[in-house]
Amino acid sequence: MNGLSDVRLALHSQELEAGQKDNSRQALMRNAPSGLSRWDLFWQRLHTRKALLALTPDQLKDIGLTREQAREEGLKPFWRL
């Protein structure tokens, strides 16, 4: 395993041990840029999802997504999490 994967596993295990009780919606909102209004958040989702569809196979590999996963996320409507 490379160092980055070890860090991710360590952080994930710490979250599990801490008993994170956040539901998935709150967790997703926590990852959103701060200070955005609801419409700004929708706009940001629209643009990032479109950009996801335009990534090359090498770029998708870098972020750990398959073409199918990127397509599934990229085709979601902007109002869905």
CYANA upper distance limits for C-alpha pairs under 8 A (distance plus 0.5 A):
  1 MET  CA      5 SER  CA      6.78
  1 MET  CA      6 ASP  CA      7.25
  2 ASN  CA      6 ASP  CA      7.04
  3 GLY  CA      7 VAL  CA      6.82
  4 LEU  CA      8 ARG  CA      6.77
  5 SER  CA      9 LEU  CA      6.64
  6 ASP  CA     10 ALA  CA      6.61
  7 VAL  CA     11 LEU  CA      6.60
  8 ARG  CA     12 HIS  CA      6.48
  9 LEU  CA     13 SER  CA      6.52
 10 ALA  CA     14 GLN  CA      6.73
 11 LEU  CA     15 GLU  CA      6.81
 12 HIS  CA     16 LEU  CA      6.80
 13 SER  CA     17 GLU  CA      6.58
 14 GLN  CA     18 ALA  CA      6.53
 15 GLU  CA     19 GLY  CA      6.93
 15 GLU  CA     20 GLN  CA      6.51
 16 LEU  CA     20 GLN  CA      6.86
 22 ASP  CA     26 GLN  CA      6.55
 22 ASP  CA     27 ALA  CA      6.75
 23 ASN  CA     27 ALA  CA      6.89
 24 SER  CA     28 LEU  CA      6.63
 25 ARG  CA     29 MET  CA      6.72
 25 ARG  CA     81 LEU  CA      7.82
 26 GLN  CA     30 ARG  CA      6.62
 27 ALA  CA     31 ASN  CA      7.19
 28 LEU  CA     32 ALA  CA      7.22
 28 LEU  CA     81 LEU  CA      7.89
 32 ALA  CA     41 LEU  CA      8.06
 36 LEU  CA     40 ASP  CA      5.91
 36 LEU  CA     41 LEU  CA      6.26
 37 SER  CA     41 LEU  CA      6.61
 38 ARG  CA     42 PHE  CA      6.78
 39 TRP  CA     43 TRP  CA      6.62
 40 ASP  CA     44 GLN  CA      6.53
 41 LEU  CA     45 ARG  CA      6.65
 42 PHE  CA     46 LEU  CA      6.68
 42 PHE  CA     78 PHE  CA      6.02
 42 PHE  CA     79 TRP  CA      6.60
 43 TRP  CA     47 HIS  CA      6.85
 43 TRP  CA     78 PHE  CA      7.90
 44 GLN  CA     48 THR  CA      6.59
 45 ARG  CA     49 ARG  CA      6.37
 45 ARG  CA     78 PHE  CA      6.07
 46 LEU  CA     50 LYS  CA      6.75
 46 LEU  CA     77 PRO  CA      8.09
 46 LEU  CA     78 PHE  CA      5.57
 47 HIS  CA     51 ALA  CA      6.64
 48 THR  CA     52 LEU  CA      6.61
 49 ARG  CA     53 LEU  CA      7.10
 49 ARG  CA     73 GLU  CA      7.18
 49 ARG  CA     74 GLY  CA      4.80
 49 ARG  CA     75 LEU  CA      7.68
 49 ARG  CA     76 LYS  CA      8.26
 50 LYS  CA     54 ALA  CA      7.29
 50 LYS  CA     74 GLY  CA      6.36
 50 LYS  CA     75 LEU  CA      8.42
 51 ALA  CA     55 LEU  CA      7.17
 51 ALA  CA     74 GLY  CA      8.40
 52 LEU  CA     70 ALA  CA      6.64
 52 LEU  CA     71 ARG  CA      8.22
 52 LEU  CA     73 GLU  CA      8.46
 52 LEU  CA     74 GLY  CA      6.36
 53 LEU  CA     70 ALA  CA      6.86
 53 LEU  CA     71 ARG  CA      6.55
 53 LEU  CA     74 GLY  CA      6.08
 55 LEU  CA     59 GLN  CA      6.33
 55 LEU  CA     60 LEU  CA      6.77
 56 THR  CA     60 LEU  CA      6.74
 57 PRO  CA     61 LYS  CA      6.62
 57 PRO  CA     67 ARG  CA      7.69
 58 ASP  CA     62 ASP  CA      6.78
 59 GLN  CA     63 ILE  CA      7.08
 60 LEU  CA     64 GLY  CA      6.56
 60 LEU  CA     65 LEU  CA      5.70
 60 LEU  CA     66 THR  CA      6.89
 60 LEU  CA     67 ARG  CA      7.60
 60 LEU  CA     70 ALA  CA      8.24
 61 LYS  CA     65 LEU  CA      6.41
 61 LYS  CA     66 THR  CA      7.51
 65 LEU  CA     69 GLN  CA      6.48
 65 LEU  CA     70 ALA  CA      6.79
 66 THR  CA     70 ALA  CA      6.74
 67 ARG  CA     71 ARG  CA      6.54
 68 GLU  CA     72 GLU  CA      6.57
 69 GLN  CA     73 GLU  CA      6.73
 70 ALA  CA     74 GLY  CA      6.27
 71 ARG  CA     75 LEU  CA      6.47
 72 GLU  CA     76 LYS  CA      7.18
 76 LYS  CA     80 ARG  CA      7.10
